[in-house]
Amino acid sequence: MSLPPSRCYSRPLVPAFGRDSLLGTLLAYGALTLGVCVLSRAAACAGPGAPRSAGTAAEETALWAFFGPVAPGMSLGTWSVVQVDRPRDGAVVFTLRAAGQPDVELAVTRLLRDGPRPLAHTAHLALFLARPVPPDSPTPTAALAAAAALAEALRAREAAGSPPLGPLTR
């Protein structure tokens, strides 16, 4: 049983890729690859150092106003504030320095009554080492002294009013 000649197809149902359509497909894939590379490079430039804060811009501004007097250059007894970082991952990191001591980085977070035990605390804030210490080594005494000095300065700020805690939420 053969088909009548009028029903025979002389060309295939699916057209073969021509030179132009193949070139267009290759150009589209090339543009897509280039776009992915550019976006991944831009994301790498932003990197993990890009601040992530749980608070709104107004809360972050209020937090900076609260910390305002506790700024780089402030003396805290034998310690002095060297640097204050923007809120990131629920903490503000203060770098303190004393003569003859290594710099100490302290993370100031919201105090959680049932949370981990801080080096020092105020009514609303907890102070931790910003960089982890190996579990089998004791907390450096310099860090304890720096935390106590910074906590005292923050207690004086809290006497004027409680801090906005929005940016200090993980």
C-alpha positions in Angstrom: 0.0 0.0 0.0 1.7 3.1 -1.1 0.6 6.7 -0.8 -0.6 8.5 -3.8 2.0 11.0 -5.2 0.0 14.0 -4.0 0.5 13.0 -0.3 4.3 12.5 -0.5 6.3 15.2 1.0 9.4 16.3 -0.7 10.8 18.2 2.2 11.1 17.1 5.9 8.6 18.2 8.5 11.3 19.7 10.8 13.5 22.1 8.9 17.2 21.7 9.3 19.1 24.4 11.0 20.5 26.8 8.5 23.7 28.7 8.8 21.9 31.9 10.0 19.8 30.2 12.7 22.9 28.3 14.0 24.9 31.6 14.1 21.9 33.3 16.0 21.8 30.5 18.5 25.5 30.6 19.2 25.3 34.4 19.6 22.4 34.1 22.0 24.3 31.5 24.1 27.5 33.7 24.0 25.5 36.7 25.2 23.9 34.7 28.0 27.3 33.4 29.1 28.8 36.9 29.1 25.8 38.2 31.1 26.3 35.5 33.8 30.0 36.2 34.0 29.4 40.0 34.4 26.7 39.4 37.1 28.9 36.9 39.0 31.8 39.3 38.9 29.7 42.2 40.2 28.4 39.9 43.0 32.0 39.0 43.9 33.0 42.7 44.0 30.1 43.4 46.5 31.3 40.4 48.4 30.4 39.3 51.9 31.6 42.6 53.2 28.4 44.3 52.0 26.5 45.3 55.2 23.4 43.3 56.0 21.2 44.9 58.6 17.9 43.9 60.0 17.0 47.5 60.9 15.5 50.2 58.7 17.5 53.2 57.6 15.9 55.3 60.3 16.7 52.7 63.0 20.3 52.5 61.7 20.6 56.4 61.8 19.2 56.3 65.4 21.7 53.7 66.4 24.5 55.8 65.0 23.2 58.8 67.0 23.1 56.6 70.1 26.7 55.4 69.6 27.8 58.9 68.4 29.9 59.9 71.4 31.5 56.5 71.5 33.4 57.2 68.4 37.0 56.7 67.0 39.4 58.7 69.1 37.3 58.5 72.4 39.4 57.5 75.4 38.0 54.7 77.6 40.5 54.8 80.5 43.6 53.0 79.2 41.7 51.9 76.0 40.8 54.1 73.1 38.2 53.5 70.3 40.0 53.1 67.0 37.2 52.1 64.7 33.4 51.5 64.7 32.0 49.5 61.9 28.5 49.7 60.4 25.9 47.3 61.7 26.3 43.9 60.0 24.8 40.6 60.8 23.1 41.9 63.9 26.2 43.5 65.5 28.3 46.7 65.5 32.0 45.9 65.8 34.2 48.3 67.9 38.0 48.1 67.6 39.8 49.2 70.8 43.5 49.8 71.4 45.6 50.2 74.5 49.4 50.9 74.7 51.3 47.7 74.6 48.2 45.5 73.9 47.0 44.0 70.6 43.8 45.6 69.1 40.6 44.0 70.5 37.5 43.8 68.3 34.3 43.6 70.2 30.9 42.9 68.7 28.0 44.8 70.4 24.7 43.0 70.0 21.3 42.9 71.5 21.3 41.3 75.0 19.4 38.1 75.1 18.8 36.9 78.7 18.7 33.3 77.6 21.5 33.7 75.0 25.3 33.0 75.3 27.1 34.7 78.1 28.8 37.9 77.0 32.2 39.3 78.1 30.3 42.3 79.5 26.8 43.7 79.1 24.6 46.7 79.8 20.8 46.7 80.3 20.2 46.2 76.6 23.5 45.4 74.9 25.9 42.4 75.1 29.6 42.6 74.2 31.4 39.6 72.6 34.7 39.0 70.9 34.2 39.7 67.2 36.6 37.0 66.3 36.3 33.5 67.7 38.8 32.1 70.2 39.6 28.4 70.2 37.5 26.6 72.7 40.4 25.2 74.7 42.0 28.7 75.2 41.0 31.2 77.8 39.5 34.6 76.9 42.4 37.1 76.7 42.5 39.3 79.8 43.0 42.3 77.5 39.6 41.5 75.8 37.9 41.4 79.2 39.4 44.8 80.2 38.4 46.3 76.8 34.9 44.9 77.1 34.5 46.3 80.6 35.7 49.8 79.5 33.3 49.8 76.5 30.4 48.5 78.5 30.9 51.4 81.0 30.8 53.9 78.2 27.6 52.3 76.7 26.0 52.2 80.1 26.5 56.0 80.3 24.8 56.3 76.9 21.9 54.1 78.0 21.4 56.4 81.0 20.2 59.1 78.5 17.9 56.6 76.7 17.7 53.0 75.5 19.3 52.2 72.1 17.3 51.3 69.0 17.7 47.6 68.8 16.3 47.0 65.3 19.8 46.9 63.5 21.1 44.6 66.3 18.7 41.7 65.5 20.1 38.6 63.8 
